[in-house]
Amino acid sequence: MDPERCADWVLYVREGCHLCEQFLVELSLDLGPAVEALQVVDVDQDADLAVRFGLRVPVLEAGGVVLCEGVYDAPRVRQALQV
């Protein structure tokens, strides 16, 4: 997969979050090497993001649109990759 397809994708996580770690593993399986273009943001590194997301991590956004929140939605991610 072309890494540029994921250039505007952001995964919001929290360090030590097992759900976030599992989410990233599953996402990596779908993205392959393009996962390197994914921006991974620790919400606890920014007070505004910590408030915005609270306990809602992991959250995957593509172009500002939420694709998944909490659990990985493989069909929705695959659909977004085809657009």
C-alpha positions in Angstrom: 0.0 0.0 0.0 1.1 3.5 -0.8 2.1 5.3 2.4 0.7 8.6 1.1 -2.8 7.0 1.4 -2.4 7.3 5.2 -0.6 10.6 5.4 -3.6 12.4 6.9 -4.4 9.5 9.3 -4.0 10.0 13.0 -4.2 7.4 15.8 -4.7 8.9 19.2 -3.4 6.7 22.0 -2.4 6.7 25.6 0.9 5.2 26.7 0.5 1.9 28.5 -3.0 1.4 27.0 -3.3 -2.3 26.1 -6.3 -1.5 23.8 -4.2 1.0 22.0 -1.4 -1.5 21.5 -3.8 -4.1 20.2 -5.5 -1.6 17.9 -2.1 -0.6 16.4 -1.2 -4.3 15.8 -4.5 -4.9 13.9 -4.2 -1.7 12.0 -0.6 -2.6 11.0 -1.9 -5.8 9.5 -4.2 -3.9 7.1 -1.8 -1.0 6.4 1.4 -3.0 6.0 4.4 -0.8 5.4 2.1 2.3 5.0 1.7 2.2 8.8 4.9 4.2 8.9 3.0 7.2 7.5 0.5 7.0 10.3 0.8 9.8 12.9 0.5 8.3 16.4 -0.3 10.9 19.0 -0.2 10.3 22.8 -3.1 12.3 24.1 -1.4 12.7 27.5 1.3 14.8 25.9 -1.2 17.6 25.2 -3.6 18.9 27.9 -6.2 19.8 25.3 -6.1 16.4 23.7 -6.3 14.7 27.1 -9.5 16.6 27.8 -10.9 16.1 24.3 -10.4 12.3 24.3 -10.5 11.5 28.0 -10.8 7.7 28.1 -12.0 7.4 24.5 -8.7 6.1 23.2 -7.7 4.6 20.8 -9.3 6.8 18.2 -8.4 6.6 14.5 -9.1 9.6 12.3 -8.7 9.9 8.6 -8.8 13.4 7.3 -10.4 14.5 10.5 -13.2 11.9 10.3 -13.3 9.3 13.1 -13.1 5.8 11.6 -12.8 3.8 14.8 -13.0 4.5 18.5 -12.2 2.0 21.3 -12.0 -1.1 19.1 -10.6 -1.7 15.6 -13.3 -1.7 12.9 -11.5 -3.6 10.1 -14.3 -3.3 7.5 -14.6 0.5 8.0 -10.8 0.9 7.7 -10.6 -1.2 4.6 -13.5 0.8 3.1 -11.6 4.0 3.8 -8.5 2.7 2.2 -10.4 2.0 -1.0 -11.7 5.6 -1.4 
